[in-house]
Amino acid sequence: MPVQPASTARQLPQRPSWPDWTAFEAARIAAVFDPRDPPEGFLDYPFPFYQALLDHDPVHLCPDGSYFLSRYEDLDGIYRDTRRFSSDKREEFYPKYGDTPLYEHHTTSLVFNDPPLHTRVRKLIVGALSPRAIAGMEPGLVCLVDGLLDRFEEQGQGDLIEDFASAIPIEIIGNLLGVPHDERDPLRGWSLAILGALEPVLTKEQEDLGNQSVRDFLFYLKGLIADRRKNPGDPATDVLTRLIQGERDGERLSEKELLHNCIFILNAGHETTTNLIGNGLYCLLEFPDERRRLTCEPERIGTAVEEFLRFESSNQLGNRRIVEEVEIGGITMPPGTLVTLCIGAANRDAAQFPDPHRMDITRTPNKHLAFAGGPHLCAGLSLARLEGRIAISRFVNRFPDYTLNGTPVRGGRMRFRGFLSVPVSVR
């Protein structure tokens, strides 16, 4: 199944061509697929492999006994069914991490928990991310983005990730937690290391760096929280103060829950938003007709952001554990079965998205799963969308003819899809 060709091949690395697999070859590739040992070329361009799974083995039994699910309908149903599918990762993560800081963090944070912890923490976070609060962030976000663009203009070049995309969520989340500006430098490194430890397979170096990053982040947060207890902010806009104080008549978080969910807030809002902005701007390099369309019709930015989220989902994978016997695709799965939800594949499922491998910034409807769904729908989705709209639209408006100025470097990870570096010229 071909993808839309890029007409800027002389400036861009050629997007990998769609393999000319026969149906037999695609079925064989799907049958032996193992997320713990992905095939060659998968990390750079996973979509042909996703299509093979969708066509031939959408409920795929992995060598470790877990299932890898790729159909939109299956994922959408699982996200909505918290009774039979658990987000609690204690049983899954202990064999992977052991009794380590990574285990404590990932089994305490909002995203990897079920009610009642999930409900309590999500309510506190969402309360500080009300439509009014997010609208109040827009002037500061515009000022931040314009300042970053001024530096690009002065230098005539820069890196879409290091100098732009990653700087935006760090500032926004730093503001939400009230982290002093001169103390924000380590935040991105901590986030990348902790989230990187969620990959299906880790090296010893990745595991050690992830654990040390949790330790360092906890040490920093203890001081920040102690100061905020003495000098509370406005709980309507200061997420940390809101988490400390809890709901007026509700249960407060324990110290461990408070610390690890502060880490979660940074991690959840940092890399995925960085990837949204970076992937979106790179897609517009690859598909110049869509860039011209957005330049001529800037009001399309809302649907464009949704298409970037679908087409190059920032977060490619989710996970659940079955707690009651369930049947998926004709296969009966007992309690304890682990399932991987392939968001990247579901967002390219032709049963939900006509011509799914074509990027169309006017696509509607576009009910993608980039923000998950059901009770676990991303608490910060409105803020992420705002950051994406402001950052991408103002970059394209300011530099409609930006070009690649070096070799892009992908993140090289299976769960999170994005770039480490995309050097560009804006002259």
N, C-alpha and C positions, 0 to 999 in steps of 0.2 A: 504494500500500500504506500504510494509515494507521498512525500511531504512537499509543501510549497517550496520551490527552489529559491535560494538567495541569489540576487543579481549582483551582489557586491563581493563576489568570490575573490577578486584581486585584493580586497582590503581585509576580508575575513577568512579565518580558517574554514575550509569547506565543511559545511554541516555533513556529518556522516550520511552516506547514501543509504536508502532503505534496502536491506539485504534482499536479494532475489531468491528467497527460499521457496522451495516447493512446499506444498501442504504437508508432505511427509516429513521434510526437514524441520519445518516449524513445529510439527507435533512432537518430533523427537527432542527438539530443544526445550519445549515446554515440559516434557515428561521428566527430564533430568535436571530441571532448574533447582538450584539450591541457593537461597539468599545468604547463606554463610560462606559460600564459595561462588560468587557471581561469575558468569562467563566473561571472556575477554571482550572488551568494548562496552560492557554494560554500564559502568559508572559514568562514562562520557555520554552515552546515548542509549538509555534503557528502553525507549519506546517500542522498537521492533520486538524486543523480548516480551514486553507487556502485551503486545498484540498477539504474539504466539500463545501466551497464557490465556488471554481472553477468547481466542478462537478455539483452542484445543484442550485447555485444562484450567478453567477458571476457579475450580476448587482443588488446588494442587497440594498433594501430600508431599511434604518435604522429608528428606532423609532422617531428620531428628524427630519425626512424628507429629510435627505441627502442620498447620495448613496455611497456605499462601493464597489469599482471596483477591480477585482482581475485578469482579463485576460491580458496577455502580449499585445495582439493586441490592446486592448482598451487603455491601458496606453501609448503605443508607439505612437498611433495616437493623443492622447490628448497632449502629450509633444510637438508634432510638430505643433499643431494648437493653436497659440496664439490669433487668431482672435475670436474664440468662447469660449476659456477657459482662464480665467484670473488668474494671480498669486497674484493680489492685494488683501490684506487681511483686508482692513479697515472695510468693512461691517461685515466680519466674526469675527474679533478680538475685536471690540469695546464692544459687549455684554459680551465677556469673560473677558476682562481686564479692561474696563472702561478707564478713562483718567489717565493713569499710565505710569511710565517709560517703562514697558514691552510693552504696546501698542505702544508708540512712537518708541521704538527700532524695534519691529517686523514689523511695517508698513513702516519703512524707509530703512531697509536693502535690499540688492540686491535681495535676493532669493524670497522675498515676494512682488515684484514689477513688473510692466510691463514697456515696453518702454514708454517714453524716458529715465527715470531714470535708468532702468535696463541696457539699451544699453550703457549709458555713464559710469556707474560705472564698468560694466563688461569689457569694452574696456580698462579702466585704469589698472585694475587688471591683465588682460591677458597680457597687454604690459610689465608688470614686471615679468611675468612668461613665457617668451619666451623659446623655446628649448635651446638656448644658455645659458640663465640665469639658467635654471634648471640643465643643464649639469655642470655648474660651482659650483653648490651646492653639487655635489656628493662626492668630496673628504672630505669636512667638515662633511657630513652625515656619511660616512664610519668611520671617526675618532670618531664621537659622539657615534655611535653604538658600536664600538670596546671598547670604554671606559666603556660603560655600561656593556658590556659582561665581561670585566676584573673584575668588581666588583662582578658579579655573580660567576666567577671562584674563586676569593679570598674567598668568603663566602660559596661557595658550594651550595647556594640556593638563592632564591629571589622571588619576585612577578612579574609575567609577565606583569601586568598592572602598578602598582605603580612604580616599579623599571626599567621598560623597555618601554612598548608600549606608555604610556602616556607622558614619558619624551621626546620622539623623536619629535612629532609635536609641542610641546611647544617650544622647542629650535628652530626648523625651522621657525615657525611663529614669534617667538620673534626676530629672525634675520631679517626676511622680514620687520618687522615694526620697527626694530632698538630699541627694548626694552632692556635696560641695564640688564645684567644677574642677578644682585642682586635685581631686581625689578620684577622678573617673578613668584615668588612663588604664588601670588594670582590668576594668570591667569586661572589655571585649575578649581579652585573652582567657579570663576565667570562664566566660560563657562558652567559647568555642571548645575549650578542653572538657567541660562538664557535659555538654551536649554531644561532643564527639565520642564520649564513652558509651553512648547509646547504640553505636554501630553493632551489627550482628556479631562481629568478631573483632577483638581488640588485641593490639600488641601490648607487651609489657610496658613500653614507654607511654602509650596512650592511657593505660590504666593508671600508672603512677602519676602522670600529669593531671588526670582527672581527679584523683583523690587529693593531690596536693592543692589543686585549685579550689575544691570544696573547703579544705581546711583554711586556706588563706581567705576565702570569701567569708566564712563563718567568723573568723577572727576580726575581720574588718566590720562586719555587720553588728557584732556585739557592742563595739564602741559607738557605732552610729545609732543603734537602738537606745543605748543608755543615755546618749545626749538628747534623743527625741523624747524620751520619757520625761526628762527635766524641762525640755523646751518644745512642747507639742506644737504641731502646725495645725492648719485648718483641715479637719477630717473630710471636708467636702471635696478637697483637691489633693491633699497629701495622703497617698495610699499607705505609707508607713504609719502615720499617725492613726489612720483608720483601722489598720490591722492591730495596732497596739491597744487601742481603746475598745475595739469590738463594737457590736451593736449595743445600743443603749440598754436593751433588755435581753440581750443575747449572751451566749457563752463566748468567752474570750479564748484566743488560741493559746496553747501551751508555748513555752519558750522555744522548744524544738520546732513546732509547727510554724511559729512566727519566722524564725530564722530561715528555714528551708523554703518557705513560700516567698520570701523576699528574693532568694536566689532564683526561684522559679519565675517570678515576674520579669526579672532581667532576661533570663534565658528565653522565655516564651516570646517576648516582644523584640528581642534583639536580632537573632540570626534569621528568623523567618521574614521579618520586615526588611532586613538587609537584602535577603535573597529576592524578595518581591521587587524591590527597586532595581537591583542589579540585573535580575533576569528580564525585567520589563524593558529596560534601556538597551540590553543586548538584543532582545527580540526585535526591537525597532531597527537595530543595525542589520540584522539578518533579513528582515522583511521591509525593504524600503518603501514599498507601496503602502504598507500600513502606517509607516512613519509619515509619509506625505499626507495621508488621509487624516492623521491626528493633528498634524501641523495646520492643515486647512480647516479642520473641524475640531477645535480644541474642546468643544462641549462633549466630545466622545470620550473624555478621559475616564468617566465613571465605568462605562462598559469595557473600556480598554484595560483597566486595572483588573476587572473580573476575569477577562480573557487571559491576562498574564498569569493570574493565580491558577486558572484551569490548565493552561497550555504548558507551563513550567512550574508545577506546584512546588512551593518553597519546602514544604514538608511532604515527603513521598510515602512515608509508612506510618501506620499506627498498629497497636496491638491490643488484643483482648484475651481473657481466659474464660472458657465456658464453665458455667456453674450449674447448669441443668442440661440434661441431654437435649440435643437440638439436631435438626436435619437441615443441611445446607446443600443445595444442588443435588439432592438425592443421596447424600452421604450422611450417615448418622454419626454424630460426634459425642462422646461421653463427657461428663464433667471432668475438668482438669485439662482438657485439650486447649492448646495455645493456638491462636489464629493471628496471622499478620494481615492487616488491612492495607492493601496497596492503593493508596490515594492517587498516586501518579497514573496507575492503570485505569482506575475507575473514572478519572477525569478525562480519559481518552476512549471511553466506552461508546461505541457507535449507537448502542441501544438508547443512550441518553443524549448524546451530542452528535448531530448530523455532521458528517465530514470531520471527524474529531481531530485529525492530524493537520488541519488547516487552521492557522491563526487568523482570527477575524475579530478586530477590535469593536465591531458593532454587534457581535453575537448576542442574541437574546431569544428566549430565556437562557440563562447560564447558571443553573443550580449546581455549581461545582462543590466538591467536598474539601477544598483547601483549608477550610476552617473547621473540619470535622462536622459534627452534627449532634442533634439530640441534646441531652443535658450537658454534654461535654463540648457544645459549640463554643468556640474560642471566645473568652470573656473580653478580649481586647480587639475584636475584629473591626469595630467601628474606628478605633484609633489607627489600626494598621491600614485600613482603607484610606483614611485621611492622609496619613503619611505618604502612601503610595501615590495618591492623586496629586498632592502638592509637589512632591519631589519630581515625579516623572513629567508632569505637565510643565512645570517651570523650567526644567532642564531642556526639554524639547523646544519650548518657546524661545528660550535664550540662545540655544545652540542647535538650530534645526539641521545643520549639516555636519554634526560631529562625526568623526571617523575613528576607526581603530588605529592605534599608534603603537602596536606591539602585540605580543602573543598573550591571549587570555589564559588564565590558569583556573581550572575548575577546582571545586572543593574536594573532589575525590571521595565523596561519601555517598552511601546508599540512602540513608534516611533523609538527609537534608540536601537539596539540590540548589546549588548556587556557585558563585565564583569566589576565589581568593583575590583575583586581580583581573581588571579589564582596563588596560591603558588606552586612553583616547586623546585625540587632538580636537580642539574646538575652534581652531582657526580656519 
